[in-house]
Amino acid sequence: MNQARESSREAADASPSSPSIVIIGAGMAGILTAIRLLEAGYRRITIFEKSDSLGGVWRDNVYPGIRCDVPARMFCYSFAPNPDYSHRFATGREIWEYLRATAERFEVSQLIRFSKSVTDARLEDSRWRLTTADGETAHADVVICCTGILHNPKFPELEGRDRFAGTDFHTARWDRDCSLAGKRVGIIGTGSTAAQVIPAVAREAAELVVFQRSPQWIFPMPNRRYRDWEKRVLGRFPRLAKTFHYLFGKAFQWSFSQAMIGSKPHVAWVRWQCLRHLRRKVKDPVMRERLTPTDRVGCKRLIHAKGFYEALQRPNVTVESGNLRRITPQGVETDQGQTHALDVLIYATGFHAHRFMRPMNVTGEAGLTLADAWRDGTTSHRSVAIPGFPNFFMTLGPYSPIGNYSAIAVAEVQVEYLLRLIDQIRSGNCDLIAPKTSACEAFMRQADAGIKQTAWYSGCQSWYLDQSGRTAMWPWSFQRFRQSLHRPQLSEFVMTRRPATDSNNNNNTPTNPKKRDSHLQPTTRNDTELLPN
């Protein structure tokens, strides 16, 4: 790093108002957050990572066929394009290697404390006390949760699941020691992960039974290989790589993304492409009917897949539609009473996406727990903060546009917004900052109303719905998301100072949440409309 940046960091670190910051999670968003904090001059940074290596979802998911369904040219940090991706859609291994290399390049790896799972975060004396699974405690002025949404595997609620006599595992916990060659294999699920893993398993297993609850919309995914000369050119000219990043982002934003938020012309185009793909790949009318979706395009996650339909038509593959009755020691029994004998059972059944940082316990002002705050459904203010939890922030939190845009781009916008909030602490304008309850409620009213115009609001069951049935997603365009989080409107936040005794002995009582909306007024007030049009 250059000398000016290093001097800025040292000066900021020497300031008594420079907050100590803990980042939870060393995946894509955690690495990004640390990089941007370092570049902004923050030095008192620690990353707690529950695993023994970084990478998050791209470390955990190693199933055969794993790829990102966002084009590789845009699935990288905007400031660190990756010219070395081999295909238009990068493999999981390539993304993991990119994250690891980027963490080393920007000196983030040295900040990470591995095998430290944070089980409890509690606001005490106006600071956060963190407890890890091994009993260690740490304190921080600011906590940023970068735990992602795909880290709690979800299993179907089926009788007998614990009695299966063969080998069983979730795709996110792939058993590398289990050979599928010559085995009778069952896969439950036909979602995004299943669409990637089924072609690979079908080539290896003697028999494969695919248990499909409902057919999916499959969008064709041409996945051309990048030539060596292309990689060399982009590596030599980083500005060109950044240009491709920008152009792919714009193309994604004005095509797929628009369809998911309900643009009728885009929905019609996506539907036409999917049905055309199905007709071209599946000639048998009976099989084609079984694979034709009945729900609205985009109601569930749109699947980008190559080779999925071909795999389902292999002679060693059986597609079993309908509901499952139970799992037996021998295999899986359907609601028609048929039992499929299996040696291996694979759950491609997704994640509890709305658990976010849980099962970690979080306690904010006056004993308010996250479990209580989210008892009736997940909430957030502009996807990054929660009333009653000052100096506690999130990336990819509730109401993020993760259903219609790249998670990396979403996290970059959120981190820049969080930096401006944390700067209020470093500049001495406040010690604690949290969104007002009234501002959060106004935001969610607008978002919930906007959801009704999207493809997600059409009655089907999907991981987009939280435990209350609410679709806690950003319902508008990514451009509007960027505008909304361009700069915090401080009138939406409660900004307070610790009593003088707290700065001397760190022994102050927590803030009373009943008065949190009438505390010290922000130093800057902007009463513009909550969300830009």
BAVEXVO-172052 format. One record per residue (C-alpha): residue in one letter; x, y, z. Coordinates in steps of 0.25 Angstrom, whole numbers, plus 5000, padded with zeros to 4 digits. Layout:
BEGIN
aXYZ;...
END
This chain:
BEGIN
m500050005000;n500550144997;q501150235008;a499950335008;r498950225011;e499850165022;s500050305028;s498450325028;r498250195035;e499250225046;a498650355048;a497250305049;d497750195058;a498350295067;s497050365069;p496350335082;s495050335075;s495450235065;p494550115068;s494949975070;i494149885059;v493849735059;i493449675046;i492749535048;g493049445036;a494149445026;g493349415013;m493249505001;a492549615009;g493449605021;i494749615013;l494049735005;t493749805018;a495149795024;i495749845011;r494849965010;l495049995025;l496549985024;e496550075012;a495750175020;g496850185030;y496250085041;r497250005048;r496549935060;i495949825052;t495749685056;i495049575047;f494449455054;e494249335045;k493549205050;s494349115040;d495849095039;s495949165026;l495249285018;g494249275007;g492849255013;v491949195004;w493049164993;r493849095003;d492649005009;n492048964995;v492948874988;y491848784981;p492248744967;g491748844956;i491648964966;r491749094958;c491249234961;d490049274953;v490449414952;p491449444940;a492849434944;r493249574939;m492349634949;f492549534960;c493749604966;y494049734974;s493949854965;f495249894970;a495949764968;p495449694954;n495849554952;p496449524938;d496749384941;y495349324941;s495249204932;h493849214927;r492649314926;f492149254939;a493249234949;t493349104957;g493249104972;r494749064973;e495149184964;i494349284973;w494949224986;e496349244980;y496049384976;l495549424990;r496749364996;a497649434987;t496949564989;a496949555004;e498549535003;r498649644993;f497949745002;e498549695015;v497249645021;s497649505024;q498549555036;l497249615042;i496549485043;r496349395055;f496049255050;s495149155057;k494549255065;s493049245064;v492249355071;t491149305079;d490649425087;a490749585084;r490249665095;l490249825097;e490849855111;d491249985116;s491050045102;r491949945095;w491849805089;r492349685097;l492549565088;t492649425093;t493149305084;a492849165085;d494149135092;g493849235103;e494649345099;t494149485100;a494449615093;h493949755092;a493649855081;d493049985078;v492449935065;v492049805060;i491749775045;c491149635042;c491549575029;t491049445032;g490249435018;i488949355016;l489449225011;h490049155023;n488949085030;p488548965022;k487148925021;f486548785022;p485148735018;e484248705030;l484148555026;e483848435035;g485048345037;r486048435032;d487048385043;r486748245040;f487348235026;a488348115026;g489148175014;t490048295013;d489348435013;f489748575013;h489348715009;t490048774997;a490648885005;r491348775014;w491748695002;d492348555006;r493648554998;d493948415003;c492648354997;s492848294984;l491648294975;a492148204965;g491248084963;k490248134974;r488748154974;v488648304977;g487448394981;i487448544980;i486348614987;g486148754980;t486148814967;g486548954970;s487849034967;t488848944974;a488148814969;a488148864954;q489648874955;v489948744963;i488948654955;p489748654942;a491048614949;v490448504958;a489648444946;r490948424939;e491548344951;a490348274958;a489848134953;e488448184956;l487948324960;v486548364965;v486248514965;f485048544974;q484448674968;r483348744977;s483048844966;p483748874952;q484648994951;w484849104941;i486149074934;f486849184927;p487849144916;m489349174921;p490349174909;n491649154917;r492749184907;r494249164911;y495049284912;r496349274903;d497749294909;w497949414901;e496649484906;k497149454920;r498549514917;v497949644911;l497049664923;g498149644932;r499049744925;f497949844924;p497249854937;r496349974932;l495849884921;a495449774932;k494749884940;t493949924927;f493549784925;h493049774940;y492249904938;l491649854924;f491249714929;g490649784942;k489849874933;a489349764924;f488949674936;q488249794943;w487449824930;s487049684927;f486949574937;s486849674949;q485649744943;a484849614940;m484949584955;i484349714960;g483149704950;s483449774937;k482449704928;p483349714915;h484549654922;v483649544929;a483049504915;w484449494909;v485049414921;r483749324920;w483949304905;q485449274906;c485149164917;l484049094909;r484749104896;h485949034904;l485048924909;r484448894895;r485848884889;k486448794900;v485248704903;k484548644891;d483648544899;p482348614901;v482048534914;m483348574920;r483248714915;e481948734922;r482548674935;l483648784934;t482748904930;p482548994942;t481149044946;d481649164955;r481949304950;v483349324945;g484249374956;c483349334967;k484449244971;r485849264968;l486149254953;i487149144950;h488249164940;a488749024936;k489448954925;g489248804923;f488048784933;y487048744923;e487948644916;a488348584930;l486848554933;q486748484920;r487848384922;p487448234923;n487948224937;v487148344942;t485748344948;v484948464951;e483948444962;s482948554963;g481948584975;n482148574990;l482948484998;r482348405010;r483548365018;i484948315018;t485248175021;p486548105024;q486548055010;g486148175003;v485048275000;e483548245000;t482648334991;d481248374995;q480748264984;g481448164993;q482548124984;t483948114991;h485248144983;a486348064989;l487648154990;d489048144995;v489248294995;l488248404998;i488648544995;y487848665000;a487848784990;t486848854999;g487448995000;f487649075013;h486949145024;a487249275017;h486549365027;r487349325039;f488449425035;m489449435047;r488649335055;p488849235063;m489649345069;n488949415081;v488849565080;t488449655091;g488349805089;e487749925097;a487149895110;g487149745108;l486449745094;t486849615087;l486849595072;a485949475074;d484949575080;a485149685070;w484949575059;r483849495065;d482849535055;g483849535043;t485149585039;t485249745038;s486349845035;h486549985032;r487049995017;s487549855019;v488749885028;a488249925042;i487249895052;p486549985062;g486949965077;f488349905073;p489250025072;n490650005065;f490149875060;f490149855045;m489949755034;t490249725020;l489249645011;g488249665022;p486749665021;y486249745009;s487449735001;p487349714986;i487949574986;g486849514978;n487049594966;y488549644966;s489949604969;a490249584984;i491649654982;a491049774976;v490049784987;a491049774998;e491949874992;v490749974992;q490449945007;v491849945012;e492050095006;y490750135013;l491250065026;l492550135025;r491850275025;l491050235038;i492350185045;d493050315041;q492050385049;i492650315061;r494050345057;s493850485054;g493250505069;n491850535065;c491350415073;d491750295080;l490550205077;i489650205064;a488450125061;p487250145052;k485950205058;t484750115059;s483950205051;a484950215040;c485050065039;e483550045039;a483350145028;f484450075020;m483749945022;r482349995018;q482950045005;a483649915002;d482549825006;a481649904997;g482649894986;i482749744987;k481349724982;q481749774968;t482849674967;a482949524962;w483149474977;y481749524981;s480949414973;g480649304983;c481749204982;q482649154993;s484049184992;w485249225000;y484949374998;l483849365009;d484249375023;q483549305035;s482449405035;g482149395020;r482749525017;t483649545005;a484749625012;m485449654998;w485749784992;p484649804982;w485149914973;s486349924963;f487749914967;q487950054962;r486950104972;f487650024983;r488950094980;q488250224980;s487550194993;l488850155000;h489750264994;r489850345006;p489150325020;q488050425023;l488450445038;s487050495041;e486650345040;f487650305052;v487750325067;m489150375070;t489550375084;r490850405093;r491350315104;p491350385118;a492650445121;t492850335132;d492750235121;s493950285113;n494750285126;n494450145132;n493550075121;n492450055132;n491250125126;t489850065126;p489150035113;t488250125106;n486750125109;p486050075096;k484750145100;k485450275098;r486350245087;d485550325077;s485650455085;h487150445088;l488150545084;q487750605070;p488750575059;t489750675055;t489150685041;r487750675037;n487150635024;d485650625023;t485550575008;e484650465004;l485050335010;l485350264997;p485650324984;n484850294972;
END
